[in-house]
């Protein structure tokens, strides 16, 4: 049974729903982001731009078909606060909502129509138990729901726990993540176009490491997507 509006409004007074980017109160029709942030956060539109800055991150490193991110990640900005809510504050709905937003964009782009599986960058089981969820998987859930593409969280796993990537150089990031992933069921991935999903892309080292493992499966193609691309 639908909760009466007066009860919903009363609950909102006691436990206000806040925008995950700016912290302002949300109106009844708003979810996760207020209308102002929804229209003002810095979108990249990389999915519309062949040869975009994120494409160039992978040039000469690993073959990637397409790239897509929702926003630019600027240190100290609203997008950083948004991702922080998802990654460290237990706000899983942020990831799902962001996935739906980007998924709706990708549905309108023919370059992404051949994708048959969405695979999030996996967490090591120890970190997964500690955090309780994989933030990249939450984003992937939203992508799968909005696009109708299969979500696969079993065919690709992390086998070695690594140090945090924060403050590492590009080379150090690559050394930190190489050879720590494993394909568990290659037959499930053969001849598939996979959308590999992360939360924030900085140097691309984690995705490069994942892609190099996945591309060992015959016929695999890789595209990548994330909530944000770090600049500056």
N, C-alpha and C positions, 0 to 999 in steps of 0.2 A: 504494500500500500504506500502511496506517495505521501511523504511527510508534508503537512500543511505549511504554507509559506510563513505564517506567523511564528511557528515553532522553529523553522529554519533560520528566520531572522533573529530570534532570541538566542539560539545557539551561536550565531555569528557574533553577537554582542559579547558573549562570554569567551568564545574561542574564535577570534577573527581570522578569516582566511587572508593570507598575505601573498602578494606577488613575490615569486621566488627570485626575481631579478632586482627589484628596487625596494621591496619591503612594504609598499603601500597596500592598503586594504583592497581586496577584490570585490567587485560588484557581483551580484547573484549570477549573472550570465557568464562571468569570466572564470577561467580555469588556469591555474599555474602562473600565467602571465597576465598582468593588467593590459588593457587595450593599448595604452601608450607604449609600453615596452614591446608589445607584440609588433608594433609598426616601426619602432625606433631602434631596436637592437640591430647591430651592424650585420646584415645578411651578406654572404659572399656570392651567392648565385653561381658558384663554380660549376654546378651541373649543366649550366647553359653555355659554358665558355670552354671550348676545346683549347688546350694549351694554357690553361689557367695556372696561377702560381702553385697550386697543389699538384697538378700534373707534373710540373717541372721538378718538384721535390723528388719524384721517383725516376726521372729521366736518367738513364745510364746506370741505374741501381737494380731495378726490378720491373718487369713489364706489367703495367697496370692499364686496363682498358679505359675506365672512367673514374672520376673523383667527384665527391660531393660533400660539402659541409654546410650547416645552417649559418653559422656565425663566425666572425672574426673574434678571437680570444685576445683581449688586451689586458695586461696585468693591472689589477686594481679596478677594472671595469665591471659592468653589470653582468656580462657573460661569465666572467670568472666567479662572481657570487652565485650565479645560477648553477654552474657546474659544481661548485663547492657544496651547495645544498644537496645535490644528487650524490656526490661521492662520499661526503663525510657526515652529513646530517640525516641520513636515512630517508630522504625524500625521493623515493623510487618513482613517484608519479612524474617527476621532472623529466626523467629519461624517456618514459613512455610517451609523454606529451610531445617532447622534441622529436621523437621518432615519427610520430604521426604527422607532424608539420613537414618534416623533410620528405617522408614517404609520399605525401600528397603532391609535392613538387616533382618527385621522381616519376610518378605515374604519368605525368604529362610530357615526359622526355623519352622519345623512342630509344635513345642510346642505352637506357636502363631496362628496357622491356625483355631482354634476353636473360636477365638474371633469374636463376632458378633456386638459389639457396642464399640465406642470410646467416653469416657466422660471426658472432661477436668474438673479439679478442678474449681468450679465456683467462681467468684468474687461477692461480695455484690453489688447490683444495684448502691449504692452511689459511691463506688470506681470505678465501671465500667463507670459511667458517667464522673467521674473526669479524669480517664486515657484515656477513649475513646475506649478501647478494653481490652480483657482478653489475656494476654500473653500466658497462657497455652492453650487457645482455638486456637491461631495461630499455635502453635506446633501441636495441634490435627488436624487442617485442613490439614497440610502437611502429617501427618500420614494417614489420611483418603484418601487423593488423591493418595498416593503411594501404599496403600494396597487395596483400594476398599472397606474398611470396613465402615459401616455407622457411621457418626458423629452425636451424640445426645447431644444437648446443652439445652434441655427443660425439660428432665425428672428428673434432679437433680439440685437443686439450693441452694444458700447460703441465709439463712434467717436473720442472725445476723452479723453485722459488728464487726470485732475484731481489736485489736491493731496489729502493725507490729510484726512479729516473730523475727526480728533481735535482737541479743544479749540475747535472752531468753534461759533458760536451757531447757533440754529435757522435764522435768516434766511441766515446765511453758508453753512450747509450746503446750503440750497436753491439759492442762487446758484451754488454750486460744482458742482452736478450737473445743473442744468436744461439741456435741449437737447444732451445728450451721448450719447444713445442713439438707435438706429435699428432699425426693423423691416425686415428684409431680404426676407421673403416674406410679404406681407400675406395672400395667399390661403390660406396654411397656418393662419392664425389667425382667419379670419372666423367669426363666430358660435360662438366657443369660450369656455368658462369656464376661465380661466387661473389657476393657483396660482403666484404670483410669490414667489420664495424668496430670503431674505437670511440672513446669519449672525446678526447682532445688530441689533435695531431700537432706535434712540435717539430721534431726533426724527421719523423716518419720511420724511425729505426725499428720500433716494435712491429709496425705493419710490414716493413720490409722483411723482417725475420719470419713473420707468419707467412707472408706470400711466398717466400723462397721454399718453405716446407710444402705448402699446398700445391705449388706449381710442379712438384715432383710427381703428382698424381696425373696420369695420362689425360690429356684433353682439357685440363682445368684452365679457366680464365679468371682473372681477378679484377674486380673494381673495389674501390674503398669509399667509406662514408664515415663521417664523424659529426658530433654536435658542433665542434668548433675547430678552427685552425689558428694556431698561435702566431702572432706577429709581434715584431719589435723585440 
